[in-house]
Amino acid sequence: MTKLTVPIAASDLGQARQQIEAAIAGGAEMLELRTDYLENLSVDLVKKLIAEAKSAADRPLPLIVTCRDRKQGGAMAYPDQLRVDVLTGALKAGAEFIDFEYENFLATENRERIEVALSESSKGRLIMSAHNFETRFADIGRLHRHITTLYPAAIPKLVYTANHINDCFEAFDLLRKTSGERIVLCMGEVGLISRIIAKKLGSFVTYASIDEKTATAPGQLTIEELKGLYRWDDIGSDTELFGVIASPVAHSLSPAVHNACFADSRVNKLYLPLLVEGGQEEFDLFLRNVCARSWLSFRGFSVTIPHKANGLNYVRGKQGFIEPLAEEIGAVNTLLIDADGKLSAYNTDYAGALDAITSTLKIKREGLEDMPVAVIGAGGVARALVAGLSDAGAQIRIYNRTVKKAEKLAADFDCDFAGLDDLPNLDAKLLINCTSIGMYPNVDESPLPQECLKKGMAVFDTVYNPARTLLLKQAKKRRAKTIDGLSMFVNQALAQFKLFTGQDANPKLMRKIVSDLSQ
Ligand code: NAP
């Protein structure tokens, strides 16, 4: 069972006491006392720290005592001899684990002292660690073998920086190929997923910080994020994986939305942020990596900027199923992988937008037939909406700053087009803004003057940050019906959830999460 371990990285006992209390309150299952953060380090000070940690909880948590070498990420440059004194003293004081670097264990003097201390301790164990803060290990499998051969009773710990998400797979493979107690994790933003699925793959521990300030390694999550956002307590070896493939991904609302709805529906599924940097080549390699490892049980993805066309191309190349309208749009935002590894691709953006329109106007999709619609913009979102509306038989006129782009989009879907200067002559029942005008921070901008809006018209702004844009405020003043971008976002996410689970998500919960997060 993977232990959620919280590093205590304090400069004195008082600070350590506060951190220990916060870690226990947050749900830590094990503490790592990073004694290299202590000022005026001594064996006595560490013994006091161990006594503090042991008495802090009703049931004492197991402790790892570490005094990291500066060369391997240690906070202070303490000499090897003092660091070994601290670790051997920690074993005598009742620490369950000490963590020492493989590289330094090769030095005979260090090794002999640690081996003697371990043989005199009734329960103490050695975690033998290797770190690479720059990049992957040259041969992670060989390094693992060296550690386990050098000291078979040790728990090997291999931690390296993943510079691309595709660098993480060899860490997953090592966990898959080995058994027993071992720790394999990746650092960095893309390595974050390894810290979460450590539990699914059976790593002996994962590390999480109390807050961002006390993180001891790049990409470390907080306990709150791991337990709340990423469903730590529910993860098991059979948990199915989902995620959003994007670059950048850090500000995506999708992990919060889907994980909350997975939890609400009590399904054994977990949703991850998947930062896939690069273009088609890197995207393809990521999906090949995923598909070659059915034991990871990735079952579906949301796909967004810049990979919507890459997703379509990949599934087309693998002769997977592609929803016909997604093919016409030239972009997908949802991928599914079934239990046999077969791929299918969908676009829920257009469906989400059409659902937002029809539910506000209280009509069925057929009610859009022959409706005069003005679409402002000719980018990706405009294309999805024009495809969906044109499929429903609406009469569309596209307005865009770059008229050539409007002309091209209009030609693809047999509609009319014009430049933005023609907006004052607008004559439509439904007006849709598919540009970023009015989006935070430019909240005082609207794509057209208020006078162009008329009573009886419906106005849909796809911008959802903020939900109440200037355009929608203008429309309200002209007593036009309004549809906000949140409805589209929520509807496309609801459609994705249905594809991921076969079940309906709670729309109220989804809307609440999206609107809370996009404040
Ligand atoms: P995109 O492909 O980059 O297209 C951007 C469009 O906005 C283009 O037509 C562009 O005109 C126009 N534009 C940008 N700045 C402008 C300005 N200052 N003046 C006039 N036109 C301007 O982007 P996209 O993927 O279609 O996304 C567009 C917007 O949709 C986003 O900003 C976001 O707010 C919204 N969105 C909503 C959802 C949702 O679920 N509600 C989902 C995704 C996106 P040119 O062709 O002349 O450059």
Boltz pocket constraint, residues with backbone or C-beta under 6 A from the ligand:
constraints:
  - pocket:
      binder: B
      contacts: [[A, 376], [A, 377], [A, 378], [A, 379], [A, 380], [A, 381], [A, 382], [A, 400], [A, 401], [A, 402], [A, 405], [A, 433], [A, 434], [A, 435], [A, 436], [A, 437], [A, 439], [A, 461], [A, 462], [A, 463], [A, 464], [A, 465], [A, 484], [A, 485], [A, 486], [A, 488], [A, 489], [A, 490], [A, 492]]
      max_distance: 6.0
